[in-house]
């Protein structure tokens, strides 16, 4: 099976140079992470806007079906369906992701700006950046684990009678 992300013959630019340099770290780690969070925020903003319009149209349809339901009961079940589409459109999830990505982007940009204003050592820059990224990953972990399907619990063992 071919690899999803093969290394080209010229080498992998993501692999740090030895010894690690400040320029490489800023360009290939911090700037790429800033771009990742910027793109993630933009993608979720676009999806949230689409979901908002779906919810809006669903709400209008629910009102229309409600009015039509006064004349024929066949439309009544569609009111609940349209309301459910609007209510469960995942807009809140997208808003959470937008704010999370924006906060990470801003935090990474702040680290970079502070370093430009008062240059830090490479060790301090790496430590600040990686601590921030690690905290973000740790914040996601409980959320992702809560979304995993849990295995069924084994049946309770009854008392064995001899």
C-alpha positions in Angstrom: 0.0 0.0 0.0 1.5 3.4 -1.0 2.2 5.8 1.8 -0.2 8.7 2.2 2.6 11.2 2.6 5.7 9.9 0.8 9.1 11.6 1.3 10.4 13.0 -2.0 13.9 12.1 -3.2 15.0 15.6 -2.3 14.2 14.9 1.4 11.5 16.0 3.8 11.5 19.7 4.5 9.6 19.1 7.7 12.6 17.2 9.1 14.6 19.7 11.2 18.1 20.6 10.1 20.9 19.5 12.4 21.6 21.5 14.4 18.2 23.1 14.7 18.2 26.8 13.7 16.0 29.6 14.7 15.1 30.5 11.1 14.1 26.9 10.4 12.0 26.6 13.5 10.1 29.9 12.9 9.5 29.1 9.2 8.8 25.3 9.3 7.1 25.0 12.7 5.6 28.3 13.9 4.6 29.7 10.5 3.2 26.4 9.3 1.2 26.0 12.6 -0.1 29.6 12.2 -1.2 28.7 8.6 -2.8 25.5 9.8 -5.0 27.3 12.3 -5.7 30.2 9.9 -7.0 27.7 7.3 -8.9 25.7 9.9 -10.6 28.9 11.1 -11.5 29.9 7.5 -12.9 26.5 6.7 -15.1 26.4 9.8 -16.3 30.0 9.2 -17.4 29.0 5.7 -19.1 25.8 7.0 -20.8 27.7 9.8 -22.2 30.3 7.3 -23.6 27.5 5.2 -25.1 25.8 8.2 -26.7 29.1 9.3 -28.4 29.4 5.9 -29.6 25.8 6.1 -31.0 26.4 9.6 -32.6 29.7 8.4 -34.3 28.0 5.4 -35.3 25.1 7.6 -36.9 27.5 10.0 -38.8 29.2 7.2 -39.9 25.8 5.9 -41.1 24.8 9.4 -43.3 28.0 9.5 -44.7 27.3 6.0 -45.4 23.7 6.9 -47.1 24.8 10.1 -49.3 27.2 8.2 -50.1 24.5 5.7 -50.8 22.1 8.5 -53.8 24.2 9.5 -55.4 23.1 6.3 -54.1 19.5 5.9 -52.6 17.4 8.7 -50.2 15.8 6.2 -47.7 18.7 6.8 -47.7 18.5 10.6 -44.8 15.9 10.9 -42.6 18.1 8.7 -42.6 20.9 11.3 -40.6 18.8 13.7 -38.3 17.6 11.0 -37.5 21.1 9.8 -37.0 22.3 13.4 -34.6 19.4 14.1 -32.6 20.3 11.0 -32.2 23.8 12.3 -31.5 22.8 15.9 -28.9 20.2 15.1 -27.1 21.9 12.3 -23.8 21.8 14.2 -23.5 25.6 14.1 -22.3 25.6 17.8 -19.6 23.1 17.1 -18.3 25.2 14.2 -18.3 28.3 16.3 -16.3 26.5 19.0 -13.8 25.4 16.3 -13.6 28.9 14.9 -12.8 30.4 18.3 -10.4 27.7 19.2 -8.4 28.0 15.9 -8.4 31.8 16.1 -7.1 31.7 19.7 -4.3 29.3 18.7 -3.4 31.4 15.7 -3.3 34.5 17.8 -1.2 32.8 20.5 1.4 31.6 18.0 1.5 35.0 16.4 2.0 36.5 19.8 4.9 34.2 20.6 6.5 35.1 17.3 5.9 38.9 17.8 7.4 38.7 21.3 10.5 37.0 19.9 10.9 39.7 17.3 10.5 42.4 19.9 12.9 40.8 22.3 14.7 37.8 20.8 14.6 34.7 22.9 17.0 31.8 22.9 16.1 28.9 20.6 15.4 26.8 23.6 13.0 29.3 25.1 11.2 29.8 21.7 10.8 26.0 21.2 9.7 25.5 24.8 7.0 28.3 24.6 5.7 27.1 21.2 5.7 23.4 22.0 4.1 24.0 25.5 1.3 25.9 23.7 0.7 23.2 21.1 0.8 20.5 23.8 -1.8 22.3 25.9 -4.0 22.6 22.8 -3.7 18.8 22.2 -4.4 18.1 25.8 -7.5 20.2 25.7 -8.8 18.3 22.7 -8.1 14.9 24.1 -11.1 14.6 26.5 -13.4 16.0 23.9 -12.3 13.4 21.3 -12.4 10.6 23.8 -16.0 11.5 24.7 -17.0 11.3 21.1 -15.6 7.7 20.7 -18.1 4.9 20.8 -17.7 3.0 24.0 -17.6 -0.8 23.9 -20.6 -2.5 25.4 -20.4 -3.4 29.0 -20.2 -7.0 29.8 -23.3 -8.5 31.3 -23.5 -8.6 35.0 -22.6 -12.0 36.4 -25.3 -13.4 38.6 -24.6 -15.3 41.7 -23.8 -18.9 40.9 -25.8 -21.4 42.9 -24.0 -24.5 43.8 
